[in-house]
């Protein structure tokens, strides 16, 4: 079947300037040609009207969690229900993502294939199952790891289709966001019955161990202030807080750091990309790995633990050594941490960003296209470059993830997004392999169910 996406303004993912009012002609699942205005006649084609809209390649998101059936996070947490995994995939699809890399790290090949078959989004998996990473996960959590997951090593995973190693280290095993929104609040609730929001748990963590995770950073006054802000004064002492935070973060921390070097060595041997947790706590180890003969991707280089200056200087050093500098949208615009926008925009403005992903943000990540929209309107990055960071640059950085995807050009797989130029996150149409899977901002599968 011939399909024509007609009259849209094309940002083709190659970093080139938009082409106004063009037709994208699709034959089956493949882009056949891009036709300039007024030069095409398609009497028998299916037409997708895109006049006044932007046409982009389907987004390729290389840092997602909770998007495949199996243990959650590189800490081996218990799996999400199948319905929640599918809901997460639906959300990504409605945001314009057509290919996802799940970096929970302990997903088996069978589970990855089952997820991919269950949903229109192209889902692939990465593995973090090296000896040190498995040990760190077991110490930190491991509640979702069955024997089959422990036995499915990173080497075996790559042999059976995993396209990368990742996420190596994580906020759950390296004292990052996962500790702040999951493990520290859980332990506080167990001891006191009080539910503490992630931002308060993070303040407590920083007061005890600092941004770079060190026992030398302990600040008694800051701990007292954090306890008061969290409503825990009289319920936990300073020493109680120190014990909780240290007990959550420290047991697996050094082992997880060792896992970064272990994975880099394996990634070099297997010739696959290695996505590492890049944050204040791991930055020294990541810097040591940079420059080795390994395809290193520094995940979320805008991590909340960095200051803007620190993030920029660190990213500059990494980029000089050939590391792919990734930023994650996190909950930068929809959350309660205003400094996240400064971090993200500083890296864009410095010209240091190679790729854009979402990460998880406790399940509350913003859409990639929202970040692209806000950043381009702020003038810190151009639209063609930003679109490439979320499409072709990801395909290039992870060669096995999205072959023939990420660009709208003859011969490419026809993964396309039609969205509003007034608000890029307002996605109207998504096509995967030439098939419309989102129409007028709704899942086509939901339309079919509603029609019945």
C-alpha positions as CSV (number, residue, x, y, z in Angstrom):
1,X,0.0,0.0,0.0
2,X,1.1,3.5,-0.8
3,X,0.7,6.1,2.0
4,X,1.4,9.8,1.7
5,X,2.0,12.1,4.6
6,X,0.9,15.2,2.8
7,X,2.0,18.9,3.1
8,X,3.9,18.8,6.4
9,X,7.0,20.7,7.3
10,X,9.7,18.0,7.5
11,X,12.4,17.9,10.1
12,X,14.1,14.7,8.8
13,X,16.4,13.8,11.7
14,X,19.6,14.6,9.8
15,X,20.2,18.0,11.4
16,X,19.3,19.8,8.2
17,X,16.9,22.7,8.0
18,X,13.1,22.0,7.7
19,X,11.6,21.5,4.3
20,X,8.2,23.2,4.0
21,X,5.0,21.6,2.8
22,X,6.5,18.4,1.4
23,X,4.9,15.0,0.9
24,X,6.5,11.9,2.4
25,X,5.6,8.9,0.2
26,X,5.6,5.5,1.9
27,X,5.5,2.2,0.2
28,X,4.6,-0.6,2.6
29,X,6.8,-0.1,5.6
30,X,9.5,2.0,3.9
31,X,9.9,5.7,2.9
32,X,10.0,5.8,-0.9
33,X,10.6,9.4,-1.5
34,X,10.2,13.0,-0.2
35,X,8.4,15.1,-2.8
36,X,8.5,18.9,-3.0
37,X,5.2,20.8,-2.9
38,X,3.1,20.5,-6.0
39,X,5.1,17.7,-7.6
40,X,3.2,14.6,-6.5
41,X,-0.1,12.9,-7.6
42,X,-1.3,10.0,-5.6
43,X,-4.8,9.0,-6.8
44,X,-4.9,5.7,-5.0
45,X,-2.8,6.4,-2.0
46,X,-3.9,6.5,1.6
47,X,-3.4,10.1,2.7
48,X,-2.4,11.4,6.1
49,X,-2.9,15.2,6.1
50,X,-0.1,17.1,7.8
51,X,-0.5,20.6,6.4
52,X,0.5,23.2,9.1
53,X,2.2,20.4,11.1
54,X,5.7,19.2,11.7
55,X,6.7,15.8,10.5
56,X,9.6,14.1,12.4
57,X,11.2,10.7,12.6
58,X,9.8,8.5,15.3
59,X,11.7,9.1,18.5
60,X,14.3,6.5,19.6
61,X,14.6,6.4,23.4
62,X,17.6,4.6,24.7
63,X,17.1,5.1,28.4
64,X,13.8,3.8,29.7
65,X,12.7,1.7,32.6
66,X,9.6,-0.3,33.2
67,X,9.2,-0.9,29.5
68,X,9.7,-4.7,29.4
69,X,8.4,-7.7,31.3
70,X,10.9,-8.6,34.0
71,X,12.8,-7.2,37.0
72,X,12.6,-3.4,37.4
73,X,15.8,-1.3,37.5
74,X,19.4,-2.5,37.7
75,X,18.8,-3.2,41.4
76,X,16.6,-6.2,40.4
77,X,13.4,-4.8,42.0
78,X,10.2,-6.8,41.7
79,X,8.6,-6.6,38.3
80,X,5.8,-4.2,37.4
81,X,2.5,-5.8,36.6
82,X,2.1,-6.6,32.8
83,X,-0.7,-4.0,32.6
84,X,1.6,-1.3,34.0
85,X,4.4,-2.1,31.5
86,X,1.9,-1.9,28.7
87,X,0.6,1.4,30.1
88,X,4.2,2.7,30.2
89,X,4.7,1.7,26.6
90,X,1.4,3.4,25.6
91,X,2.6,6.6,27.2
92,X,5.9,6.5,25.3
93,X,4.0,5.9,22.1
94,X,1.6,8.7,22.6
95,X,4.7,11.0,23.2
96,X,6.1,10.0,19.8
97,X,8.5,7.3,20.7
98,X,8.6,4.4,18.2
99,X,11.7,2.5,19.5
100,X,12.6,1.9,23.1
101,X,15.7,0.4,24.8
102,X,14.8,-1.0,28.2
103,X,17.8,-0.6,30.4
104,X,16.4,-2.4,33.5
105,X,19.3,-4.7,32.9
106,X,18.0,-8.1,33.9
107,X,15.4,-8.7,31.2
108,X,15.7,-12.1,29.5
109,X,15.7,-12.5,25.7
110,X,12.3,-14.3,25.9
111,X,10.8,-11.5,28.0
112,X,12.1,-8.8,25.7
113,X,10.7,-10.6,22.6
114,X,7.3,-11.1,24.4
115,X,7.1,-7.4,25.2
116,X,8.0,-6.4,21.7
117,X,5.3,-8.7,20.3
118,X,2.7,-7.3,22.7
119,X,3.0,-3.7,21.7
120,X,3.5,-1.6,18.5
121,X,6.6,0.1,19.9
122,X,9.9,-1.6,18.9
123,X,11.3,-2.8,22.2
124,X,14.8,-4.0,22.7
125,X,16.8,-4.7,25.8
126,X,20.2,-4.0,27.4
127,X,21.9,-6.1,30.0
128,X,23.7,-5.1,33.2
129,X,24.3,-8.6,34.4
130,X,28.0,-8.6,35.1
131,X,29.3,-10.2,38.3
132,X,29.7,-6.9,40.2
133,X,26.5,-5.4,38.9
134,X,24.6,-8.6,40.0
135,X,26.2,-8.5,43.4
136,X,25.3,-4.8,43.8
137,X,21.7,-5.5,42.8
138,X,21.5,-8.5,45.2
139,X,22.8,-6.4,48.1
140,X,20.6,-3.4,47.4
141,X,17.4,-5.2,46.5
142,X,17.2,-8.2,44.2
143,X,13.6,-8.9,45.1
144,X,12.7,-9.5,41.5
145,X,15.6,-11.7,40.5
146,X,14.7,-15.3,39.9
147,X,17.3,-18.0,39.0
148,X,16.7,-17.4,35.3
149,X,17.6,-13.7,35.6
150,X,20.7,-14.4,37.6
151,X,21.8,-17.0,35.0
152,X,21.2,-14.7,32.0
153,X,24.6,-13.0,32.0
154,X,25.4,-9.9,30.0
155,X,27.6,-12.0,27.7
156,X,24.7,-14.4,27.0
157,X,22.2,-11.5,26.7
158,X,24.3,-9.9,23.9
159,X,24.6,-13.3,22.1
160,X,20.8,-13.6,22.2
161,X,20.0,-10.1,21.0
162,X,20.7,-7.4,23.7
163,X,22.0,-4.4,21.8
164,X,23.9,-2.7,24.7
165,X,25.1,-3.0,28.2
166,X,23.1,-0.8,30.6
167,X,22.2,0.8,32.7
168,X,25.5,0.1,34.4
169,X,25.2,1.5,37.9
170,X,21.9,3.2,38.6
171,X,20.3,5.6,41.0
172,X,19.3,2.6,43.0
173,X,22.7,1.1,43.5
174,X,24.8,4.3,43.4
175,X,22.9,6.5,45.8
176,X,21.0,8.5,43.1
177,X,17.3,9.2,42.5
178,X,16.3,5.5,43.0
179,X,17.6,5.6,46.5
180,X,15.7,8.9,47.1
181,X,12.3,7.9,45.7
182,X,12.3,4.2,46.6
183,X,14.6,2.8,49.2
184,X,15.1,5.6,51.7
185,X,11.4,6.5,51.9
186,X,10.5,2.8,52.2
187,X,12.9,2.4,55.2
188,X,11.7,5.6,56.8
189,X,8.1,4.5,56.5
190,X,8.9,1.1,57.9
191,X,10.4,2.7,61.0
192,X,8.1,5.6,61.5
193,X,4.9,5.1,59.5
194,X,5.6,8.4,57.8
195,X,5.6,8.7,54.0
196,X,8.3,11.0,52.9
197,X,8.4,12.6,49.4
198,X,11.4,11.9,47.3
199,X,12.6,15.5,47.4
200,X,12.8,15.4,51.2
201,X,14.5,12.0,51.2
202,X,17.0,13.3,48.8
203,X,17.7,16.3,51.1
204,X,18.3,13.8,53.9
205,X,20.6,11.7,51.8
206,X,22.7,14.7,50.7
207,X,22.9,15.9,54.3
208,X,24.3,12.5,55.4
209,X,26.5,11.6,52.4
210,X,26.8,14.6,50.2
211,X,26.2,14.8,46.5
212,X,29.3,12.7,45.7
213,X,28.4,10.0,48.3
214,X,31.1,10.1,51.0
215,X,30.8,9.5,54.7
216,X,33.1,12.6,55.2
217,X,30.3,14.8,53.9
218,X,28.1,14.2,56.9
219,X,26.6,17.5,58.1
220,X,24.7,17.2,61.4
221,X,23.0,20.6,61.1
222,X,21.8,19.8,57.6
223,X,20.5,16.5,58.8
224,X,18.5,18.2,61.5
225,X,17.1,20.7,59.0
226,X,16.2,17.9,56.6
227,X,14.4,15.9,59.4
228,X,12.4,19.0,60.3
229,X,11.5,19.7,56.7
230,X,10.3,16.1,56.3
231,X,8.2,16.2,59.5
232,X,10.5,13.7,61.1
233,X,11.7,15.7,64.1
234,X,11.0,13.6,67.2
235,X,10.4,10.5,65.1
236,X,14.0,10.0,64.0
237,X,17.2,11.2,65.6
238,X,20.2,12.4,63.6
239,X,21.9,9.1,64.2
240,X,18.8,7.2,63.1
241,X,18.8,9.2,59.9
242,X,22.5,8.6,59.3
243,X,22.0,4.9,59.9
244,X,19.0,4.7,57.5
245,X,20.7,6.6,54.6
246,X,24.0,4.8,55.1
247,X,22.4,1.5,55.3
248,X,20.5,2.0,52.0
249,X,23.3,3.6,50.0
250,X,26.7,2.3,51.1
251,X,26.5,-1.5,51.2
252,X,26.4,-1.9,47.4
253,X,28.0,1.4,46.4
254,X,31.6,0.5,45.9
255,X,30.6,-2.8,44.2
256,X,28.4,-0.9,41.8
257,X,31.3,1.4,41.0
258,X,33.4,-1.6,40.2
259,X,30.7,-2.8,37.9
260,X,31.2,0.2,35.7
261,X,34.8,-0.8,34.9
262,X,33.8,-4.4,34.6
263,X,31.1,-3.6,32.0
264,X,33.4,-1.3,30.1
265,X,35.8,-4.1,29.7
266,X,33.1,-6.5,28.5
267,X,31.6,-3.9,26.2
268,X,35.0,-3.4,24.5
269,X,35.3,-7.2,24.1
270,X,31.8,-7.6,22.7
271,X,31.9,-4.3,20.7
272,X,28.6,-3.0,22.1
273,X,27.7,0.4,23.6
274,X,27.8,0.7,27.3
275,X,25.3,3.1,28.9
276,X,26.6,4.2,32.3
277,X,24.9,6.0,35.2
278,X,26.7,9.4,35.1
279,X,26.2,11.5,38.2
280,X,28.2,13.3,40.9
281,X,28.7,10.0,42.7
282,X,30.0,8.1,39.7
283,X,31.7,10.9,37.7
284,X,35.2,10.1,38.7
285,X,34.8,6.5,37.7
286,X,33.1,7.5,34.4
287,X,36.0,9.9,33.7
288,X,38.5,7.1,34.3
289,X,36.7,4.9,31.8
290,X,36.5,7.6,29.1
291,X,39.2,7.3,26.5
292,X,39.3,3.5,26.7
293,X,38.5,1.7,23.5
294,X,34.9,1.3,24.4
295,X,31.7,2.9,23.1
296,X,30.7,4.7,26.3
297,X,27.4,6.6,26.7
298,X,27.3,8.9,29.7
299,X,23.6,8.6,30.7
300,X,21.7,11.6,32.1
301,X,24.7,13.9,32.1
302,X,22.3,16.5,33.5
303,X,21.8,14.4,36.7
304,X,20.2,16.4,39.5
305,X,23.3,15.7,41.7
306,X,25.5,17.9,39.5
307,X,25.7,21.7,39.6
308,X,25.4,23.3,36.2
309,X,29.1,24.3,36.1
310,X,30.1,20.8,37.2
311,X,27.9,19.1,34.6
312,X,29.3,21.3,31.8
313,X,33.0,20.8,32.8
314,X,32.5,17.1,33.3
315,X,30.7,16.7,29.9
316,X,33.4,18.7,28.2
317,X,36.1,16.3,29.4
318,X,34.0,13.3,28.4
319,X,33.2,14.6,25.0
320,X,36.9,15.3,24.4
321,X,37.6,11.6,25.0
322,X,34.9,10.4,22.6
323,X,32.1,9.6,25.0
324,X,28.5,10.1,23.9
325,X,27.0,12.7,26.2
326,X,23.4,11.9,26.9
327,X,20.8,14.1,28.7
328,X,17.5,12.7,30.2
329,X,14.4,14.7,30.3
330,X,13.5,13.3,33.8
331,X,10.7,15.4,35.3
332,X,12.5,18.7,34.5
333,X,9.3,20.6,33.6
334,X,6.6,18.8,35.4
335,X,8.3,18.1,38.7
336,X,9.3,20.2,41.7
337,X,13.0,20.7,41.1
338,X,13.5,24.0,39.3
339,X,17.2,23.6,39.0
340,X,16.8,20.7,36.6
341,X,15.9,23.1,33.8
342,X,19.2,25.1,34.4
343,X,21.2,21.9,34.2
344,X,19.6,20.7,31.0
345,X,19.8,24.1,29.3
346,X,23.4,24.7,30.3
347,X,24.4,21.5,28.5
348,X,22.4,22.4,25.4
349,X,23.8,25.9,25.3
350,X,27.4,24.6,25.6
351,X,26.8,22.4,22.6
352,X,27.7,19.3,24.5
353,X,24.6,17.2,24.1
354,X,24.7,14.2,21.7
355,X,21.5,12.3,22.6
356,X,18.2,12.9,24.5
357,X,16.3,10.2,26.5
358,X,13.7,10.1,29.2
359,X,15.0,7.9,32.1
360,X,12.2,7.1,34.6
361,X,11.9,9.8,37.2
362,X,9.9,7.5,39.5
363,X,7.5,7.0,36.6
364,X,6.9,10.7,36.0
365,X,9.2,11.6,33.2
366,X,8.3,14.4,30.8
367,X,8.0,13.8,27.1
368,X,11.1,14.2,25.0
369,X,9.3,16.5,22.7
370,X,8.4,18.8,25.6
371,X,12.0,19.2,26.4
372,X,12.8,19.9,22.7
373,X,10.0,22.4,22.5
374,X,11.1,24.3,25.6
375,X,14.8,24.2,24.8
376,X,14.3,25.5,21.2
377,X,12.0,28.3,22.4
378,X,14.6,29.3,24.9
379,X,17.1,29.5,22.1
380,X,19.6,27.0,23.7
381,X,19.5,24.6,20.8
382,X,18.1,24.6,17.3
383,X,15.1,22.4,16.3
384,X,16.9,20.3,13.6
385,X,19.8,19.6,16.0
386,X,17.5,18.7,18.9
387,X,15.3,16.4,16.7
388,X,18.5,14.6,15.6
389,X,19.5,14.1,19.2
390,X,16.3,12.2,19.8
391,X,16.4,10.2,16.6
392,X,19.4,9.7,14.2
393,X,22.0,10.3,16.9
394,X,20.6,7.6,19.0
395,X,20.5,5.2,16.1
396,X,24.1,6.0,15.4
397,X,25.2,5.6,19.0
398,X,23.4,2.2,19.4
399,X,23.8,0.5,16.0
400,X,21.7,-2.6,16.9
401,X,18.8,-0.6,18.4
402,X,17.1,1.0,15.4
403,X,18.6,0.0,12.0
404,X,17.2,2.1,9.1
405,X,15.4,4.2,11.6
406,X,15.8,7.8,13.0
407,X,15.8,9.6,9.6
408,X,13.1,10.3,7.1
409,X,14.8,9.5,3.8
410,X,14.4,7.0,0.9
411,X,14.9,3.5,2.1
412,X,14.3,4.3,5.8
413,X,11.7,2.4,7.9
414,X,8.6,4.6,7.9
415,X,8.5,5.5,11.6
416,X,7.0,9.1,11.6
417,X,5.5,11.6,14.0
418,X,3.1,14.4,13.1
419,X,3.0,17.0,15.7
420,X,2.0,20.6,16.4
421,X,4.6,23.3,15.8
422,X,2.9,25.4,18.5
423,X,3.5,22.7,21.1
424,X,5.7,19.8,20.0
425,X,4.6,17.5,22.8
426,X,1.0,17.7,21.3
427,X,1.6,14.6,19.1
428,X,-1.3,14.0,16.7
429,X,-0.2,11.0,14.5
430,X,2.4,8.3,15.0
431,X,3.3,5.7,12.3
432,X,5.5,2.6,12.9
433,X,6.6,0.7,9.8
434,X,4.1,2.6,7.7
435,X,1.1,1.8,9.9
436,X,-0.8,4.5,11.8
437,X,-0.8,3.6,15.5
438,X,-1.7,7.0,16.9
439,X,-4.4,9.1,15.3
440,X,-5.5,12.5,16.6
441,X,-3.6,11.9,19.8
442,X,-5.3,8.6,20.5
443,X,-4.1,5.0,20.3
444,X,-5.6,3.4,17.2
445,X,-6.0,0.2,19.3
446,X,-8.2,2.2,21.7
447,X,-10.2,3.6,18.8
448,X,-10.9,0.0,17.6
449,X,-12.0,-1.0,21.1
450,X,-14.3,2.1,21.4
451,X,-15.8,1.4,18.0
452,X,-16.8,-2.1,19.0
